[in-house]
């Protein structure tokens, strides 16, 4: 265990993570179960980090779910390796801040701005849809907005979301809803899944749903969809004097499409990462979906998008135990 982890354990008068785990269980919360239920292929250190963060939130008697999310973020940050990309970007604190924002009543619509070949967005979306509104007075709308209508249909059908089929009129700039189909009567059915043909339609979908917080994936399609959509939407929302908090999920070393993959060595960032910096208010490190790649960035082994879901779920659980 590093010194930061030990510092937090000392704050709680504990000597081990096992003790923190038992402490959480006395409140009926099992962080490890939540992590693995969200993304079954997550690493043990993800379970440990969430155990520390959840114990911190409980020990500090977090005033609400938003405060609990920030405390969980501190626990996550303690697991960043010193000097790593993840540590430099303070991604643990960033995850706490993003979850806190989703639990804040001012946020009305959250979008996973994804390349639909990744299921990580679905994993994160399901956890948020099933938990966030337990700690909010106004429901948070969750949408997926990605490239490809067939892919969006498949993801909706497999996960029980509502597929919204649209057509974009390139002459008038008008977005028309053609049809929608709900694949589940459960809470996950409230998640709307859109598929776009291109960037212009993707931006129009963002405006239609009045998205005020989003997270990009970092898939094989980022250069032609999600980063451009986030950047253009941010510019247009700024012109409208409306808030928009943009998070770039992935990036770091070793990504595809490197502008410089030789000379700069480990200091070289891929084009996906560089594009994320152009629009992001917060940028994470590593894959939106692959635990090993997030771990390579010096963080824990869990995809960034599922991590958003796990942070929200555990923050809500803390709030429920302390105040309900």
Buried (B, 14 or more C-beta within 10 A) or exposed (E): EEEBBBEBBEEBEBEEBEBBBEBBEEBEBBBBEBBBBBBEBBBEBBBBBBBBBBBBBBBBEBEBBBBBBBBBBBBBBBBBBEEBBBBEBBBBBBBBBBBBBBBBEEBBBBBBBBBBBBBBBBBBBBBBBBBBBBBBEEEBBBBBBBBBBEBBBBBBBEBBBBBBBBEBEEEEEEBEEEEBEBBBEEBBBBBBBBBBBBBBBBBBBBBBBEBBBBBBBBBBBBBEBBBBBBBBBBEBBEEEEEEBBBBBBBBBBBBEBBEEBEEEEEEBBBBBBBBBEEBBBBBBBBBBBBBEBBBBBBBBBBBBBBBBBBBBBBBBBBBBBBEE
